[in-house]
């Protein structure tokens, strides 16, 4: 069966396009209980961007701290329940922030129309009904969350996304002005998430002409941003990174991620390590899977003087390593892409433990 994924319905791109958000949300204001739910990274609380959010008196603006933890099923359920109890069902949910906020907005939009806990829907095509209208406004680029059909959540038993065609945003606003203030390390880590998406998409059994076209262009942009003569955190490169993130997300949508992301999920689920950072920690030690990509990645680290920690595993217990390996092993779609349909003949929990001990 070939993939038949839904794309974003509307995209506005360009510097200053955030100013159009008010006009965009007004087109949905007559839906449901006629108020907007703005889900905003707490980083912007009290800052200039917060004052530009086009919220009216009846709207709900929630500032969410995503610095310490990635989105959880418990968090999504609480947001849904609290808003329904106090205000009803929003006309639209608008996520303003990085990848975690994007995933929160996508997941919350689905849970307003689907009964029970979000943990019931962790997996592929388990959502029963379309969610409310949802809009993504990324303020950091690289995760691809603004375009992907997955809202990744950590639940009591697993870290796994709510994945279906209804997860995809109805509208995205891509304004490169909004990513200018990203701290240098996170500009690197999130950009490398895009880079790793493309390397993994390209190097696996599900790679195809469609996914390759997006990956090829996204990789070219990443190389210009992080290795080119004008590399660095500049306005021109912010424009490029915002587009590279979108294309990298589309590449993995029509292909799949691989070994690095499987390990990253283990790090995030057991240790709470943030996704993009976890990817960098893992990818740095995967030469035997992605030799050319890892070599280029290390050149980028050196060029931008990124201090990526080493020998982390010496501080982990055997129990933690085994727990991380089990989380990673239980992601068959990633191993199938990276290794092949016979991956269970080649990959075991014990061999994955060996990968974690490299870190």
Secondary structure per residue as TSV (DSSP state, phi and psi in degrees):
chain	resnum	aa	ss	phi	psi
A	1	X	-	360.0	126.5
A	2	X	-	-80.4	149.3
A	3	X	-	-68.6	141.5
A	4	X	-	-135.6	69.8
A	5	X	-	-89.8	147.3
A	6	X	-	-85.7	139.5
A	7	X	-	-99.7	175.0
A	8	X	-	-59.6	137.4
A	9	X	S	-74.8	-41.2
A	10	X	E	-139.8	141.1
A	11	X	E	-136.1	129.7
A	12	X	E	-115.6	131.0
A	13	X	E	-129.4	140.3
A	14	X	S	139.7	155.2
A	15	X	T	-63.5	130.5
A	16	X	T	89.5	-1.2
A	17	X	G	-68.5	-16.3
A	18	X	G	-58.3	-28.9
A	19	X	G	-64.5	-15.4
A	20	X	G	-87.1	-4.4
A	21	X	H	-59.6	-40.5
A	22	X	H	-59.3	-44.3
A	23	X	H	-63.5	-37.8
A	24	X	H	-67.7	-46.2
A	25	X	H	-68.4	-28.9
A	26	X	H	-62.3	-27.7
A	27	X	T	-67.2	-16.0
A	28	X	T	-109.4	-0.3
A	29	X	T	-65.0	-19.6
A	30	X	T	-85.2	1.5
A	31	X	S	-83.6	149.9
A	32	X	T	49.7	-124.1
A	33	X	T	-97.0	18.1
A	34	X	S	63.3	33.3
A	35	X	-	-133.1	159.0
A	36	X	E	-103.3	144.2
A	37	X	E	-110.9	109.9
A	38	X	E	-98.5	120.2
A	39	X	E	-108.8	111.3
A	40	X	E	-124.9	136.9
A	41	X	E	-57.5	130.2
A	42	X	G	-58.6	-20.1
A	43	X	G	-54.6	-30.8
A	44	X	G	-91.3	-1.9
A	45	X	T	-62.4	126.0
A	46	X	T	80.8	-1.4
A	47	X	S	-99.1	170.8
A	48	X	H	-57.5	-39.1
A	49	X	H	-61.6	-37.8
A	50	X	H	-59.2	-34.8
A	51	X	H	-73.2	-14.8
A	52	X	T	-95.3	-4.4
A	53	X	-	-65.8	125.8
A	54	X	-	-80.9	57.8
A	55	X	-	-91.4	140.0
A	56	X	-	-99.0	173.1
A	57	X	T	-57.5	-35.3
A	58	X	T	-82.8	-7.8
A	59	X	-	-81.3	159.8
A	60	X	E	-110.6	125.7
A	61	X	E	-116.6	116.9
A	62	X	E	-114.8	121.8
A	63	X	E	-93.5	126.2
A	64	X	E	-120.5	127.7
A	65	X	-	-83.9	114.4
A	66	X	-	-116.4	15.0
A	67	X	S	-70.5	-34.5
A	68	X	S	-98.3	-34.6
A	69	X	-	-135.1	147.5
A	70	X	-	-81.2	164.8
A	71	X	-	-58.9	142.2
A	72	X	B	-121.6	158.9
A	73	X	H	-62.8	-37.5
A	74	X	H	-61.4	-42.4
A	75	X	H	-63.2	-44.3
A	76	X	H	-62.4	-45.3
A	77	X	H	-61.3	-40.1
A	78	X	H	-67.7	-42.6
A	79	X	H	-59.8	-49.0
A	80	X	H	-57.4	-49.0
A	81	X	H	-66.8	-41.9
A	82	X	H	-65.1	-43.7
A	83	X	H	-69.3	-42.2
A	84	X	H	-61.8	-40.8
A	85	X	H	-66.9	-39.5
A	86	X	H	-90.9	-30.9
A	87	X	T	-131.7	-22.6
A	88	X	-	107.5	-148.0
A	89	X	S	-105.4	124.4
A	90	X	-	-66.2	157.7
A	91	X	S	-71.4	-32.9
A	92	X	E	-159.8	154.6
A	93	X	E	-112.0	131.1
A	94	X	E	-121.9	116.8
A	95	X	E	-96.8	125.6
A	96	X	E	-124.4	103.6
A	97	X	E	162.2	-156.7
A	98	X	S	-87.8	-161.0
A	99	X	H	-58.8	-38.8
A	100	X	H	-64.6	-42.2
A	101	X	H	-66.2	-38.7
A	102	X	H	-58.4	-45.9
A	103	X	H	-67.0	-37.2
A	104	X	H	-63.1	-46.0
A	105	X	H	-62.7	-41.5
A	106	X	H	-65.6	-45.7
A	107	X	H	-66.7	-44.6
A	108	X	H	-61.4	-39.8
A	109	X	H	-60.5	-36.3
A	110	X	H	-72.8	-36.0
A	111	X	H	-77.2	-13.0
A	112	X	T	-71.5	-18.4
A	113	X	T	-118.3	-2.9
A	114	X	S	-121.5	129.7
A	115	X	-	-75.1	154.3
A	116	X	S	87.0	-171.7
A	117	X	-	-77.9	149.0
A	118	X	G	-63.9	-21.8
A	119	X	G	-66.6	-19.3
A	120	X	G	-69.6	-17.2
A	121	X	G	-113.3	13.7
A	122	X	-	-74.4	106.4
A	123	X	E	149.5	-169.9
A	124	X	E	-94.3	124.1
A	125	X	S	57.9	38.7
A	126	X	-	-93.3	-18.6
A	127	X	-	-65.1	135.4
A	128	X	-	-94.8	-29.8
A	129	X	S	-134.5	149.5
A	130	X	-	-60.0	147.4
A	131	X	-	-82.5	-175.8
A	132	X	-	-74.8	165.0
A	133	X	E	-57.0	135.3
A	134	X	E	-139.5	141.5
A	135	X	E	-124.9	134.7
A	136	X	E	-111.7	131.4
A	137	X	E	-127.3	89.2
A	138	X	E	-69.8	137.3
A	139	X	S	-115.0	5.9
A	140	X	S	-148.9	142.4
A	141	X	-	-117.6	144.7
A	142	X	S	143.4	-35.0
A	143	X	S	-72.4	-24.3
A	144	X	-	76.3	3.8
A	145	X	T	-62.3	-24.5
A	146	X	T	-68.4	-16.9
A	147	X	T	-122.1	-15.4
A	148	X	-	-75.7	160.1
A	149	X	S	-94.0	19.2
A	150	X	E	-124.3	137.2
A	151	X	E	-114.7	101.1
A	152	X	E	-77.3	125.7
A	153	X	E	-130.5	146.0
A	154	X	E	-98.1	121.8
A	155	X	-	-110.3	-177.6
A	156	X	S	-60.2	-30.7
A	157	X	S	-109.3	-24.9
A	158	X	-	-158.5	160.1
A	159	X	E	-103.4	113.3
A	160	X	E	-160.7	148.3
A	161	X	E	-84.6	155.9
A	162	X	E	-82.2	109.1
A	163	X	E	-125.5	113.5
A	164	X	S	-166.1	172.6
A	165	X	G	-67.6	-22.8
A	166	X	G	-79.1	-10.1
A	167	X	G	-70.7	-31.4
A	168	X	S	-60.2	138.5
A	169	X	-	-59.8	144.4
A	170	X	S	-74.4	-33.1
A	171	X	E	-146.1	139.6
A	172	X	E	-126.0	148.2
A	173	X	E	-118.5	112.3
A	174	X	E	-108.2	98.9
A	175	X	-	-117.0	104.4
A	176	X	G	-59.4	-20.7
A	177	X	G	-58.7	-30.0
A	178	X	G	-74.9	-16.4
A	179	X	G	-101.9	7.4
A	180	X	T	-67.0	-26.6
A	181	X	T	-96.5	8.6
A	182	X	-	-64.2	128.6
A	183	X	-	-56.3	146.4
A	184	X	H	-55.9	-46.1
A	185	X	H	-60.0	-42.3
A	186	X	H	-75.2	-28.7
A	187	X	H	-58.5	-37.9
A	188	X	H	-74.0	-51.0
A	189	X	H	-60.3	-44.4
A	190	X	H	-71.6	-36.6
A	191	X	H	-62.5	-36.7
A	192	X	H	-70.2	-24.7
A	193	X	H	-61.0	-44.1
A	194	X	H	-60.9	-47.0
A	195	X	H	-58.4	-45.7
A	196	X	H	-67.7	-38.7
A	197	X	H	-50.7	-47.4
A	198	X	H	-71.5	-41.6
A	199	X	H	-60.5	-45.0
A	200	X	H	-69.7	-39.9
A	201	X	H	-59.4	-43.4
A	202	X	H	-70.6	-33.8
A	203	X	S	-104.0	72.3
A	204	X	S	-171.9	172.4
A	205	X	T	-70.8	-21.3
A	206	X	T	-96.5	0.6
A	207	X	-	-59.9	141.6
A	208	X	-	-150.3	174.7
A	209	X	H	-59.5	-35.0
A	210	X	H	-69.0	-51.9
A	211	X	H	-66.0	-35.4
A	212	X	H	-62.4	-39.9
A	213	X	H	-60.6	-43.8
A	214	X	H	-68.8	-43.6
A	215	X	H	-63.6	-41.8
A	216	X	H	-59.3	-45.7
A	217	X	H	-72.2	-38.8
A	218	X	H	-64.1	-42.8
A	219	X	H	-62.7	-40.3
A	220	X	H	-59.3	-44.1
A	221	X	H	-65.7	-42.7
A	222	X	H	-60.1	-40.9
A	223	X	H	-65.8	-37.0
A	224	X	H	-67.1	-42.0
A	225	X	H	-68.0	-42.0
A	226	X	H	-106.0	-11.8
A	227	X	H	-132.1	-13.2
A	228	X	S	-70.9	173.7
A	229	X	T	-61.2	-28.5
A	230	X	T	-111.7	33.8
A	231	X	-	-67.5	157.4
A	232	X	S	128.6	-179.9
A	233	X	S	-88.7	79.3
A	234	X	-	-116.9	167.0
A	235	X	H	-61.1	-42.4
A	236	X	H	-61.9	-40.9
A	237	X	H	-73.6	-28.0
A	238	X	H	-62.9	-40.9
A	239	X	H	-57.6	-46.5
A	240	X	H	-66.4	-41.9
A	241	X	H	-66.0	-36.4
A	242	X	H	-64.0	-37.1
A	243	X	H	-75.7	-40.4
A	244	X	H	-60.1	-40.3
A	245	X	H	-60.5	-45.1
A	246	X	H	-62.7	-45.5
A	247	X	H	-70.0	-37.2
A	248	X	H	-63.0	-38.9
A	249	X	H	-64.6	-38.0
A	250	X	H	-69.8	-34.8
A	251	X	H	-62.1	-46.7
A	252	X	H	-71.5	-28.1
A	253	X	H	-61.4	-40.0
A	254	X	T	-95.7	4.6
A	255	X	S	-132.7	-117.4
A	256	X	-	-174.7	161.7
A	257	X	-	-89.1	178.1
A	258	X	-	-138.0	-134.1
A	259	X	H	-60.7	-44.6
A	260	X	H	-60.1	-46.0
A	261	X	H	-68.0	-32.6
A	262	X	H	-62.6	-43.3
A	263	X	H	-67.7	-39.2
A	264	X	H	-59.6	-40.3
A	265	X	H	-62.7	-38.4
A	266	X	H	-63.7	-44.1
A	267	X	H	-61.7	-42.0
A	268	X	H	-70.1	-43.2
A	269	X	H	-67.1	-44.3
A	270	X	H	-90.0	-39.3
A	271	X	H	-106.5	-9.3
A	272	X	-	76.9	16.4
A	273	X	-	-68.5	132.2
A	274	X	-	-67.1	145.4
A	275	X	H	-55.6	-55.5
A	276	X	H	-63.6	-40.5
A	277	X	H	-64.4	-42.5
A	278	X	H	-61.8	-39.6
A	279	X	H	-59.3	-44.2
A	280	X	H	-64.4	-43.1
A	281	X	H	-59.7	-42.8
A	282	X	H	-74.7	-46.0
A	283	X	H	-61.1	-32.2
A	284	X	T	-59.3	-16.0
A	285	X	T	-121.8	22.8
A	286	X	-	-116.6	40.1
A	287	X	T	-58.6	-34.3
A	288	X	T	-73.6	-12.1
A	289	X	T	-103.4	-38.6
A	290	X	S	-136.0	66.2
A	291	X	H	-58.6	-52.1
A	292	X	H	-67.4	-40.2
A	293	X	H	-63.9	-43.9
A	294	X	H	-66.3	-38.2
A	295	X	H	-60.7	-45.3
A	296	X	H	-68.2	-39.1
A	297	X	H	-57.0	-44.1
A	298	X	H	-66.8	-32.8
A	299	X	H	-64.2	-40.0
A	300	X	H	-64.3	-42.1
A	301	X	H	-58.3	-46.1
A	302	X	H	-64.9	-45.1
A	303	X	H	-61.5	-37.2
A	304	X	T	-101.6	9.1
A	305	X	T	53.7	47.3
A	306	X	-	-89.4	126.5
A	307	X	-	-92.7	87.4
A	308	X	-	-88.0	120.2
A	309	X	-	-64.5	150.6
A	310	X	-	-119.4	165.1
A	311	X	-	53.7	38.0
A	312	X	G	-66.0	-33.8
A	313	X	G	-64.9	-20.1
A	314	X	G	-66.5	-16.5
A	315	X	G	-98.4	2.0
A	316	X	S	-99.1	145.6
A	317	X	-	-80.5	161.6
A	318	X	H	-59.0	-37.3
A	319	X	H	-64.8	-40.6
A	320	X	H	-65.0	-42.7
A	321	X	H	-64.0	-42.1
A	322	X	H	-64.4	-41.3
A	323	X	H	-63.2	-42.5
A	324	X	H	-63.9	-41.2
A	325	X	H	-63.3	-37.8
A	326	X	H	-67.1	-40.1
A	327	X	H	-60.0	-46.5
A	328	X	H	-65.7	-40.8
A	329	X	H	-62.2	-34.1
A	330	X	T	-84.9	37.2
A	331	X	-	-127.9	65.8
A	332	X	H	-59.2	-32.0
A	333	X	H	-63.8	-33.1
A	334	X	H	-73.4	-43.8
A	335	X	H	-69.3	-35.7
A	336	X	H	-60.3	-42.7
A	337	X	H	-67.9	-45.3
A	338	X	H	-73.9	-37.3
A	339	X	H	-111.2	-37.8
A	340	X	-	124.1	171.8
A	341	X	T	-64.5	-19.2
A	342	X	T	-94.8	25.2
A	343	X	G	-59.3	-30.3
A	344	X	G	-67.9	-18.6
A	345	X	G	-79.1	-15.0
A	346	X	T	-116.9	-24.5
A	347	X	-	-118.2	130.2
A	348	X	-	-129.1	167.4
A	349	X	H	-57.5	-39.1
A	350	X	H	-66.1	-39.8
A	351	X	H	-69.1	-32.7
A	352	X	H	-69.8	-36.3
A	353	X	H	-56.5	-38.3
A	354	X	H	-63.0	-36.4
A	355	X	H	-65.6	-41.3
A	356	X	H	-66.3	-32.7
A	357	X	H	-70.7	-14.8
A	358	X	H	-70.8	-28.0
A	359	X	-	-73.5	360.0
